[in-house]
């Protein structure tokens, strides 16, 4: 194992200390492993909270700031945060308008966020609504989920719901945007290599040099099948075709095409993949209105990528273009 770490037991805390040092516009609670926007709670605004296991950076802590999340809880690597963290974070983002929990569909995350929401309601009376993302078309159930996994669309939910909250919408309105984005998005991924969890010290799974796994999960969960390595144009077809088969993306608003790096694939290759994805979409009559390319929801140093398509309309397009100021996404005013 070759990693730029000290003690594997300290990697999450030390990474959070680095986030605090690098981004003074954030406030980091090291005791509870929570990243807050510095001005949280924002009075009168719906608070947005997400979180999950570490190792997927910039998800979630890198998406804290104006236009996206108000806070993010960091679990140990590939391990859900605990309810006490989520409860503390919920209290910390409650500005009097309620709190939205954005939860990836993994059993531990869903269970712990549900418990935190119940505790928050009982102890403080804050109204909490949860939206669970489940956009991965690869498999119906996996090692860690009942139903589809929450993957790339999570980033898009955090951005679009964050913009809706910044507009001053109430909790029901912000949650409705989050649910609509989840319903309108689909994802599929591929892995070329495994990753190594620091505490384990060895690769999560074995993948021969001449094979790749289609439909991999962000924790190394098995996908649909293993196939021989192939050129980018063929890999793109293996990702695009299942996504297009699962939902109609021919709406007038076009789509947001998101090619995401899993952590170990350089941008050079991600843009090769985007070129092939765009070619296939054009041939299929699907219009791309916006794009996002880069490592936004990673799996440590896993080589590979995922594709997420989101059906857009005028409202979602406007919310996507709205200003955002976080370490991971930043544009506009």
N, C-alpha and C positions, 0 to 999 in steps of 0.2 A: 504494500500500500504506500503510495507516494502522494502526500497531501500537505498543503501549507497550513498545518495546524500545530497546536501544542499537545495538550492532553485531550483525547477524544471526549472525555466526560465534560470538558469545558467549552466545546466548540460552539454551542449555541449561545451561551452567555457572552463569550468573547466576540462572536460575530455581532451580537446586539450592541455591545460596547463600541464596536467599529461603526455601526450605523449611527449611533448617537454622536460619535466624534465627527463623522463625515457630513451629517445632516442636522445642523443646529435648528432647523425649522421643524424638527421632530422632537418628541419627548419620549424617552425610553425608560420604562419601569423594569429594571433588571431583576428585582425580586419576583415579580409576577411574569416576566418575559412578555411584556406588552409594548408595542410601538404605538404611540399616540401622535396625532397632529398637535403641534405645540399649543394651539388655542382651544383644544377640546376641554370641556364640552362647549359646543357652539349653541348658545341659547336660541331657542325657537326653531332649530333645524333638526330634522330627523338624523339620528346618529347611525352611521354605518359601521358594522363590525364584522370582520371575517377572521380567518386564521386556519391553522392546520399544522401538520408536521413541518419542521425545517427541512432544508434540502431542495426546495422548489423555488428558490429566490430568482427574481425579485418578488414573486408571490410569497406571502401576502404583505409583508412589512414594507416592501418597496412601492406599494401602491397606497400608502397612507399620505394624505395631504388634501388640500383643496381640490374639489372636483372628483374625488374618489372616496377612500375609506377615512373614517375618523380614528380607527384603531385596528390593530391586528395582533392576534395572540400567536406566539411561536411555541409549538410543541418541540419535543426532542426530534431528532432526525427521523422522518417518516412515521412519527407518532403523534396522535392527536393531542392538542392542549387539553388540560383538565378543566372540569367545571369551575373550580375556584378562579382560574385565570379568566375565563370567559365572564364570570360574574363580576369580577373586578373591572374588566374592560367595559362591560355593559354599564356599570355605574359611572365609569369615567367618560362615557360619550353621551350620556343622557342629558340633553339640553331642554327637556320638557316636552318634546314632540314625539317621543317614542324612539325605539331602536330597532333597526333591521339587522338580523343576523343572516349573512350570506355563507352558506355551508356547502362544501363539496360532498357528494354522496359517497361517503365512506362511513362504515358502521360506527366507528369510534367517534368521528367528528359529529355525526348526526345525534348520537346518544348524549354526548357531552354538552353540545349546544342546547339540546332540548332541556337537559337538567339545569343548565345555567339560566335559561329563560324562565323556567318554573321558579327557581330560587329568586331571581330578580323581581318577578311579579309578586311573590310572597313577602319578600323582605322590604322592597322599596316601592312597590306599586307601579313600577315603570312598565309601559306596554311594549312588548317585544313580539315581533313577527319574524318568522324564519322562512327563507327561500332556499331550497336545496337545488343545486345544479346537477344535472345528469345527462350530459350531452354526448357521451362517448358511444358511438354506434358499434364498437368492436364486439363487445360481448354483453349479454343480458345481465349476468351475475359474474362476480369475480371473487378472489380470495377475501377481499375486504368489503364487499358491497352486496346488498340486496337490490337488484336493479342495475341500471347503467351507472357508470362512474362519472363523477364530475371532473372535467378537465379544462380544456382551453376556453370554453365559454365563460368560465368563472371570472377571468380577467375582464371580459366584455361586460358582464353583469356588474362588476365593481365599478367600471367606468361609467356606464350608462345610468345605473341607479344613483351613483354619486352625483352625476350632473343633474338628475331629477331632484335630488335632495337639496342641492345648491340653489335650484330655482325656487325653493320654498314649498314644494309639494308636501302634503301630509303623509303620514306613515302608510296609509292604504294606497296612496298614489305611487309612492316610491316602490313599495312591494309589488304593485301591479306591473311597473316597468321591469323590475327584476324578473318576475315570472314570464313576462312576454319575451324577454331576451333569451331566457333559458329555453323556452319552447321553440324559438325561431332559430336556434343554433344547433349544429351537429359537428362532431369531431371524430378524427381517426388518427392513430399514431403508428410509428415504426421505430424499432430500435435496431441499431447496428452493433452495439456493445451493451454490456451490463454496466452497472455502477457499483461503487463500494461504499457502504455505510461505514463511517469512521469507527463506530463501536464494534462492528463485526470484523473489519480488517481484511475481508475477502469479497470477491464479486458476489452480488446478490443471486445471480443465476449464471449458468454456463451457456454461452452462445458461440458456436464454432466460427472461426475466422471467415468462412465462406458462406455464412448464413445470416439472415436477418429475421426478426420477429415482427409480423404484421399485426397491429392491433394491441400493442403493448400498453400496459398501464404505467402511470407516473411513479409507481413504487416498484416496478419490475414485475407486476402481475402478468401472467401469460396472456397472449393475445389470441388471434384466430388461428394462426398457423405460422410455421417456419418455412421459409423459402430460400433458395439460393440468392446470393447478392445479385443485384440487377442495376442497370443504368438508371439515372435519375428520372428519365421519362417514364420508365416502367413503374418505378416506385410511386411516382405521382399518380399514375392511373390506379394503383392499388389503394391509395388514400382517397382520391376524389370519387371514384365510382361508388363505394359503399355509402359515402355521405350523400351523394346525389340520389342514390336509390332509396334513402331513408326519408327524404323530405323534398318537396318541390321548391326549388330556389329560383324560379323564373319570374318572380314578382317584379313589378315596374320599378320599385325602389332600388333594385340591384342588391348586391351582397357586399359584406365586409369579408375579405379573404385574409385569413390570419395563418401564416406559416410560422410555426413556433419551434425554436431550437430546444432540444432536451438537455443542453448543458455542455456537451462535448463536440458539437458540430459548428464549425466556423460560419460566419455570415456569408462568406464566399459560396459555400455549398447551399445555404438556405436560400440565397438569391437564385441559384441554379434551379432549386426546387420550385421557387415561386414562379420562375419563368415557365416551367413545365405545367404547373397548376393553372396559371393564367391561360396558357394555350388550350388546355383541355376544357376549361370553363367557357372560353370563347367559342370553341367548337360545339359545345353543348348548348349554346344560346343563353348562358348565364352571364349577366353583366356585372362586372366588378365596379362598385362605386367607391369603396375605400379599401385600403390594405394595411396590414401590419406584419412586419417581418422581424424576427429576432428572438432571443431567448427570454421569454416572459414567464413561462411556467415550466421549470426545469426539473430534472431528476438527477441531482448532483452532476457527475461528469459523464452521464450516459450519452453516447453518440446516437443521433437520430432526430426525428422531427415529428410534429403533428400538424394536421390541417384542421382548421375550424372555419366553417362558413356560417355567417349570420345574415338572415334575410332582413334587409333594411326597409324602412319607410321614411317619410319626411320627418317624422318626430324622432325616430332613432338616429337618423343621420344628423339632425341638429344637436341631439344630446351627445353624439360621438364627437362632433366638432367643437363642443363647448370647452372652455379653458380647463386645463388640468395641470396641477403642479405637485408632482410626487417624484421621488427618486427614479422610479421605473418608467413613468409616462409623464411628459411635460410638453405642453404647447398652449398657444393662445395667450391671452392677457396675463 
